Amino acid sequence: MKDDTKYITVHIRMNDKEKNTIKKRADLAGKNFSEFIRMSAMGCEIREKADKEFSSTMKKQMRDFIRTLCELERLLYNKDFIDERVLNNEILEWRKFRMNITERYL
């Protein structure tokens, strides 16, 4: 038997409301019921899984940020300088984005 195979069953008592609450929290965290209870009992920090809107927004913002960095890199390589105005604007946009994520999701 492998070390990670679960072979011990533990019976616990709870009412329907408790079970539904735990099930909802497990679903939000992307865990199954048993895994959520095990992790909770062992004191693990369990966070909600990011929703699809968050993921797609994050991917788009990161893609745009990387594009801008590539453009700045191209300017540096071809013209041997970086336009500080463009760089400062991008830094401000990145800070706004980071603050938006912090306020909205954290």
N, C-alpha and C positions, 0 to 999 in steps of 0.2 A: 504494500500500500504506500502511495506517495505521501510525503510529509504534509502537503497542502490539501489533501483530501479530507473533507469534513465527514466524519463518521459518528460523531456524538450528537444526539438530539437532546435539546433542553426544552422542557415544556414550561411556559410562563402563562400566567393568567392576566387577562386584560378585558376591558369592555369594548363594545363596538366603536365607541367614540375614540378611545385611545388607539385602537388598531387603525382606524381611518386616518387619524392625525399622523401616526407614524408612517403609514403607507404614502400619504401625500408628501411628507418630508423626504422620504426615500426616493420617490419619483422625481422631486425637484432636484435632488442631489445626483440623480442618474444611477442610483443603487437599487438593488432588489431589497426586499423586506429583511431577509436574514442578514445580508451584508451590512445594511444600515444599523441594525440592532447590535451586531458584533462590534462594528467600528465605534458606535456610541458607548457601549459598555467598556471598551478599552481606552476611552478618553481621546479618541482621534478627533481632530477638527474636521467637521464635515461641512462643506460649502455647497450652495446651490449651483447647479450646472448653468452656464450662460445660455440664454435663449438664442434662437436663430437670428433674431433681429440684431442682438448684440454682436454675434459672431460675424454676420455679414457687414455690419457697420465697421467693426474693428478691422476686418480684412480690407475693406475699401480704403479706409483712412491710412492703414499701414502701406497699402499699395501706392497710394498717392504720395505718401511721405518718402517712400523708397524711390519713386520716380523723380521727385525733387532732388533728392540726394544724388541720384545719377546725373541729373542735369548740372548740378553744382560741380560734380566731379569732372564732367565734360568741359565745363567752362575753365576750371582750374587747369586741366590738361592742355586744352587748345589755346587759351589766352594767357596762361601763366598767372592768373589772379582769380580771386573770388569776389563777386559783387556783394559787399557787406550788407547792402540794403535788402537784397533778396534773401540772404542768409538770416538776417535779423527778423524779417517778416516770417520766414519759415519757423524760426525758433518760437516766435510769439504764437503762431498757429498751433504748433506742437504743444505748447503750454496750455492753450485753451482746450485743445482736444483732451489732454491728460486730466485737466480739471473737470471737464464734462463727464468723462468716464468715472472719475472719483465721485462726483455728486450723484450721478445717475445709477451707478451699479455697486458702489462700495460703501 
